[in-house]
Amino acid sequence: MSRETPITSAGSLSRPAWRGWSLFAILAGWLILFVVLPTLILLVYSFFRGGNGEVEPAFTFANYAKCFRAPYPAVFGWSLAYAALTTALCALIGYPVAFYIGRSSPARRNRLLMLIMIPFATSFLIRTYAWMTLLSHDGLVMYLLRVTHLIPLIFPENLQLLYTNGSVLIVLVYSYLPFMILPIYGSVEKLDESLIEAAADLGAGPFRAFTGVIFPLTLPGVAAGALMVFVPAVAMFAVTTLMSGGNIRLIGDEIEFQCLEGGNLPFGSALGMILLAMFVLSFFLFMRRGAGAKADMMR
Amino acid sequence: MKIFRPLILLILPALAILGCDRSKSTAAAKSRLQLFAFSSYIPQEAIDGFTRETGIPIDYEVYPTNEAMLQKLSANPDHYDVIQPSDYMVEHLVARHMLAPLDPHQLPHLENILGEFRGLPFDPGNQFSVPYMAGTVGIVVNSDKIKAPIRGYKDVFQEKYKGRIVVVDDPREMVTWALETAGIPINDVTPQTLARVKPTLVEWVKLKNIYNSDDPKPPLLSDDRDLGVIYCGDAAALWQENHKFKYVLPAEGAHRFIDNLCIPAGSKHKAEAMAFIDYILRPEVSKMISDKFPYTNPNGAARKLLSKDQLDNPASYPPGSAKLEIFRAIGKASVDLQDMMSEIRHAD
């Protein structure tokens, strides 16, 4: 498939060690400076005593103990639930879209992909505010519902779209949908046409060919998409408070509140460390299951 | 692509060297005033005006709450030159010896501050703080939608207004309203008083309120909400927009706040900081603040420059004599308070 790449890069790889290492050094330096070091600082802070805007150097497990007292376990639970629901909806909506794009002609495909990417040119927060104007009481959606008389007929007069759990979910799905579409598209595009033809030759109808051949082959794309949606969705903040009017506060919002407004950096750090531990754990579980599934398919 | 890689390798170290060089030279050459203040509270024109006049550039960094400010100031005690703490935070900072005493001789415009804003309990001698703006937290009512009389918190937090209320997103504020409702002094925050007001707060939180401190105006303007318990500056802006937004000081009593300008003890540019504070005290500069952020201006000379419409705004300058209370520092009790509010809000 990508037979061209090795040929063109072969010339520039005459001294691979030197170039490779220097590129790696930049990446490693970046990671150490902006990922590893800040995480270590958080780790240290999470053992300090804090609150009320003050930080006292100490060594206490009190912050971690507090993470396991009400309401925080429930907050973690709700964050996981919202992320799982977002992932499921993204997969449900994203799969047909990705499949359609992947099976279109190359020219059309690029145009459609552009459409998926264009929203990224605008800041994420601005897009969220755009949703707020759309869904507000005097916004476009409510206006259309009123002119079409759907509001007294089907929906109640006092219908509230913005500042509800639904509006939070809409924006979560909207924001993460491209991260589901792109990896699925990647695996749909790589589908081997001859396998589908073979399925048809062996008497499988379109449905059977999809469930038996196409879907299993695109599953790695779905898995990658799920990971790319679920992991950031768990730690999502700001959008949830904006869209729910502060009624839904997930773990990301709680960490932000404790670190900034609440003035309790040590407790916020402890919550962050637990979230990080959850990520690492779920990532490894995911990888192991992924590897298991691959081994199954080989067999 | 092939050209890019070596280029990047060349450029990155060059940038790093340039970066180091710049930070060194700016520190040595010109003193920049580090202003650390609440977000959307100081008009950019006022800041630019000071730089134009004195040649001193200002770095304006913002914070959302007093506690967030304290956290950063404690971590960098010698970085900031002018900060903007509220009343109770001034008291706390004075007790911790984190503020520099002000020199009245360098503040000739201090006399503009009205008597009622001087010598308040958080800084009795006005040794460390100069009032910037004051205000109250009160009730705003969309009188087109709400016909029933609204006099206090009890009238706002009713079952029939479920999903109609927007409130300031600050745990201590909501607890304060519950304390006022129960007739407890608002600075009497102990585990016992918190336990007493908890059932009230549980009921209030069930009403699907919107919580927003940064900008509670949009849901009221778009009719998504009809009632609010918000800062008077936002209520005044709503009134300017449409006189249907009435401001009511709660009958049970209201929280009054006074935000101040102070100089941290570790500031390296105290003379410049003093010049900035005096500049803000000038009537025409202070008027500029009132034009943009219609809180209660403590500057008597500036009030004389305000229009009749501005002075008639009931949210900025409420008529009558309501019961007003100022926050005092409550120390570790604030952690209990926050924990209780987190628990109540997540339980819903």
Interface residues (C-beta under 8 A of the other chain):
Chain A: S12 R19 S22 L23 I26 G51 N52 G53 E54 V55 A70 P71 A74 V75 M132 S136 H137 D138 G139 Q160 L162 Y163 T241 G245 G246 N247 R249 E254 L260 E261 G262 G263 N264 L265
Chain B: K2 R5 I8 L9 L12 Y63 P64 T65 N66 E67 A68 M69 L70 Q71 S74 A75 G163 V166 D169 D170 P171 K208 N209 I210 Y211 N212 P218 P219 S222 D223 D224 G331 K332 S334 V335 Q338 S342 E343 R345 H346 A347 D348
